[in-house]
Amino acid sequence: MLARPASDPSSGLPEPFASWFAACGWAPRRHQMELLSHAQAGRHVLLTAPTGGGKTLAGFLPSLIDIAAQGGGKSRPHRLHTIYISPLKALAVDVRRNLMAPAEEMGLDVRIETRTGDTPPSRRTRQRAHPPDILLTTPEQLALLVASENGQGFFGDLKAVVLDEIHALAPSKRGDLLSLGLSAIHKYAPAARRVGLSATVRDPALYARWLVPQSPEEENMAELVKGDPGAPPHVDVLVSEERVPWAGHTGAHTMAELYQQIRRAGVTLVFVNTRAQAELTFQWLWQINDDNLPIALHHGSLAVEQRRKVEAAMIAGKLRAVVATSTLDMGIDWGDVDLVIQLGAPKGSSRLLQRIGRANHRLDEPSRALLVPYNRFEALECDAAREAVEEGALDGEDPKAGSLDVLAQHVVGRAIGDPFLPEELFAEIRSSAPYADLTREAFDRVLEFAATGGYALRSYDRFRRLVTGKDGRYRIRNADFAARHRLNVGAIVEAPMVSVRLAGRGGRAGRKLGEIEEWFIEHLSPGDTFVFAGEVLEFVGLQETDALVNRSAAENPKVPSYEGGKFPLTTYLAARVRARISSGDWRGLPAQVCEWLEIQRLRSIIPQPDQMLVETFPRANRFYLAAYPFEGRLAHQTLGMLLTRRLDRAGLHPLGFVATEYALAVHGLRDMSGVDLQALFDEDMLGDDLDAWLEETPLMKRTFRNCAVIAGLIERRFPGMEKSGRQVTFSSDLIYDVLRRHEPDHILLQAAWQDAGSGLLDIRRLSDLLARIRGNIVHADLDRLSPLAVPLMVEIGRESVHGDAAEAILASVSEDLIEEATRIDAPAA
Amino acid sequence: MTAALHAVPDDFGAAAPFPLAGTEVLADASGALILPACGALIVSDLHLEKGSAFAQRGQFLPPYDTADALARLEALIAVWRPEIVVSLGDSFHDGAACARLSPADAARIRAVTASVRRFVWVEGNHDPAPPVNLGGEVAAELALDGLVLRHLPAPGPARGEVCGHLHPVARVRAAGRSVRRRCFASDGQRLVMPAFGAYAGGLNVCDPAFAQVFGRTPDAWIAGPRRVWPVSARHLCGD
């Protein structure tokens, strides 16, 4: 919210804004004025400015000025003037607080309200009847609003839409949902201008296009306004005095050094990549916290009350450090943070910058950040990230083609809100950038899916969910379908969660500590211990959707290894790491890492930048084939499955593989050094081999489940009854199997396939890799393992089982059945 | 012992033999139970037209569940060539399911019921009066080879009972992973059949509903895809 201290009193702002700025001792920034003049000309703007650059105020200033100019005082009829969309509920609430202060100080008669999932129904009803001037909300709420009747009446007066943290929304399914919502609003308020805000977009042009309504004739772009850069951050990589491990993601060796950093700084934010790491780090820090420093823990699984307590303590300046996951990444101002520590590889420069932005929310003072690698590969990645930040190079995901499951959800919503003619809705949807290239054929199939399921058999025509009247318009069949649709709106499908509660007296559930993924609990037996919410807990048992626990004094708890932290390296850092290794210039890297690479050069090969290194070597009665693509764990896992399959077909009997963020290795009983590597890594593996693997992988079923829930094939909940995630998982697997057998080109399977390309399986990344290394594979046939291969060997034993793992599990418990059979055979008592 | 079967498939890998209250039975990986001595093949809880039942409420599950179950049943009949086929209740998802059958699926059912010497629809709670126009005979319960076949488990002990209704599934955990699949549930005295329907959900055998039938958690004969894995109750875990 801050603006630069005033140097020039003639601000060019109208009253009472000019006086208010002057009274604060500030002058408006250049980008704030630029945005204002574009806005006053009715133009769309994408504003990119570093954290602390007054982006939010810039986004709202034109609206506030416009509303103030309407005059009329208290008797002025309030109309919806501006909608603000944030990816986080908490951010919407925070922004309201930050906006109300200046509005009150200037005496503006402006109504600013939030509308989130937490807003009581009575207020939502009132907001529909009497909209505020400025409505702060989320993509999901917007989807609900456009799926409600009389959109024209509600949105007709809208003048502006402000989209905050646009980089966090646009590339996701939530972004698709948002963009479709905006295309509906565009129909009601075609002149409403849009403002996109972000500190970190890699390619502003792509976002400038995403932001604005598209037309068939030409590509439309928002005006780009760039804020002045702040002081460049000071980023250091910790050179540990301790031995840097070859592999692993725990960082045990850094804790003492980490603690000293926290002691020296005023307030430190410690970011980690997974909740499991957050729990562990928090435990370890407290074990050595001899000064009793107030150190807290914050991650998405903790009970909301617990998180709010930590946030309040942080804002009040009562904490010295918080160990946090990405829950603290965004926008919200946590007060005066002196130091940001990133534990483990930062995965991308944009992500790192976002986190660094949490330190020192003031533009003119440099933020301080320290990167702490967990292992030697991560030391390379941390260095690459430091270099990227120094150059101001940004990375991250680009907006992509819109997903079909979200489209199906939107189509039903529109049939509820505003009965449509197919050609009208098609045109409306194509104005949304992610769907600008949607074909009429795909649209018609999605429409048919929404209406009847879209099956070739057409047997559900008599059960239509969308019906057409004499006017030819599609509308929802009845109010019950409409109510059920509203309960299913949204593009996030959460993994099934269970509440973690302390076991009370008589085995009843007591206080809730937080939530944890159901699959993790499934792997626990009563008596097992794990770390959660900063405590060691003993699992007592599952009671409906509660996991009951007792506090435990166990020494070696099982560690929660939640999902969610498994993002691959972005290509940007991967390319930098590859370039750094192949450059042979390793100055600036920790001595241990240099030594490691030097030995690699002597013992094996340091590949050229465009090459991929493959090593073959024997070890302990096994033969190994290791490859170093540096493309992230997801792509490596898919590649590992496919290579194993091909080697198996070649009669080389692979036993299994391991994949890390940087490399993968297949192991087996036969020497693989004679394999034709060009043929093994040929792009044709993305054909039949991939299809065959997709048949059996649970990842594909999970992808399908998400699509089926979003598209409304499977309902999240029914009115009055919550369907547990477990039931959803089960039935969607059955549906997937039946659909694949009977209608393999169904639109929903296509949607799942499209997701698999970029999501869990990262096939797009793999396909780019295979194209890149065509003719560029360099092979080192070794008599023993190389230094680069050591981290892979450490992972062996934790790998996924090759072949039918489920059968292996059943076989392992089925063996004692001869004895069982005897017992069963005994005569009845 | 297998005299009454026209042909016992050579590949016994797909079926696990075990004694049930003194009668030798085969649990097939497909979820069917074979009584070799009298040449009977038993399937349970087909829940035909479950897909269209949901579609009526606007949830358009793929309309292939009936055809899918019939195709699997046809394949079983072709392999085992039974004298008698028993559909052990809840053959149809609801009372109106027959009316929703496509003409092609109805014809297919008639062909199936006509393809064996005897086809018995046992009454279930979802379909107390199975249809008469599809061939086969209707029975409340059936005695075969020393066993009693009925849909709902009888209250109290019932030696030699084969029933359905509960849709048993078993979960096994090992090496930090778990597998959950349909299964036959039995203590050697009575047996609960797995559901055969394409969209039939499942109830974990560790649920108290099974202890009511067996007096304890039953053992599980876990089905498929290529063989049956007998697993003792002490290796099974709840959901």
Contacts between the chains, C-beta under 8 A, distances in Angstrom:
chain1	res1	chain2	res2	distance
A	449	B	60	7.7
A	452	B	60	6.4
A	453	B	55	6.6
A	453	B	60	2.7
A	453	B	61	7.7
A	453	B	62	7.4
A	453	B	63	7.3
A	454	B	60	7.7
A	455	B	60	7.4
A	455	B	62	6.3
A	455	B	63	5.5
A	457	B	63	5.2
A	457	B	64	7.5
A	457	B	102	7.7
A	459	B	52	7.0
A	459	B	55	8.0
A	459	B	63	4.5
A	459	B	102	6.0
A	460	B	52	7.2
A	460	B	55	4.6
A	460	B	60	5.4
A	460	B	63	6.2
A	463	B	52	7.5
A	463	B	55	4.6
A	463	B	56	5.3
A	463	B	58	7.0
A	463	B	60	7.5
A	465	B	58	4.4
A	465	B	60	7.5
A	477	B	58	7.3
A	481	B	58	5.0
A	484	B	58	7.2
A	522	B	171	7.9
A	522	B	173	7.5
A	522	B	178	5.6
A	522	B	239	7.4
A	523	B	173	6.8
A	523	B	176	5.7
A	523	B	177	7.5
A	523	B	178	6.7
A	525	B	173	7.7
A	525	B	237	7.5
A	542	B	238	6.9
A	542	B	239	7.7
A	712	B	59	7.9
A	713	B	59	6.9
A	713	B	60	6.5
A	713	B	61	7.2
A	714	B	59	7.5
A	715	B	59	6.5
A	726	B	239	6.2
A	727	B	201	6.7
A	730	B	180	7.8
A	730	B	201	5.9
A	730	B	202	7.0
A	731	B	199	6.5
A	731	B	201	6.2
A	734	B	198	6.3
A	734	B	199	5.3
A	734	B	200	8.0
A	735	B	61	5.9
A	735	B	62	6.2
A	735	B	199	7.0
A	737	B	198	7.9
A	738	B	62	5.3
A	738	B	64	5.3
A	738	B	65	6.2
A	738	B	68	5.5
A	738	B	198	5.2
A	738	B	199	7.4
A	739	B	62	4.7
A	739	B	64	7.5
A	741	B	64	7.4
A	741	B	68	6.8
A	742	B	62	6.4
A	742	B	64	3.9
A	742	B	67	7.1
A	742	B	68	6.8
A	743	B	62	6.5
A	743	B	64	7.1
A	746	B	62	7.4
A	801	B	175	7.6
A	805	B	177	6.6
A	806	B	179	4.5
A	809	B	172	6.0
A	809	B	173	7.7
A	809	B	174	4.4
A	809	B	175	6.6
A	809	B	177	6.2
A	809	B	178	7.6
A	809	B	179	5.2
A	810	B	172	6.1
A	810	B	179	6.1
A	810	B	222	5.9
A	810	B	229	4.1
A	810	B	231	7.0
A	811	B	229	7.0
A	812	B	174	5.1
A	812	B	175	7.6
A	813	B	172	5.5
A	813	B	174	6.3
A	813	B	229	7.8
A	813	B	231	5.3
A	813	B	232	7.7
A	813	B	235	4.2
A	814	B	222	8.0
A	814	B	229	4.3
A	814	B	230	6.1
A	814	B	231	5.6
A	816	B	232	6.7
A	817	B	230	4.5
A	817	B	231	7.5
A	817	B	232	7.0
A	820	B	219	6.6
A	820	B	230	6.6
A	820	B	232	4.7
A	821	B	18	6.5
A	821	B	230	7.3
A	824	B	18	6.8
A	824	B	19	7.2
A	824	B	186	7.7
A	824	B	187	7.3
A	824	B	188	3.6
A	824	B	219	6.9
A	825	B	19	5.6
A	825	B	188	6.9
A	826	B	188	7.8
A	828	B	21	7.7
A	828	B	159	6.3
A	828	B	189	5.8
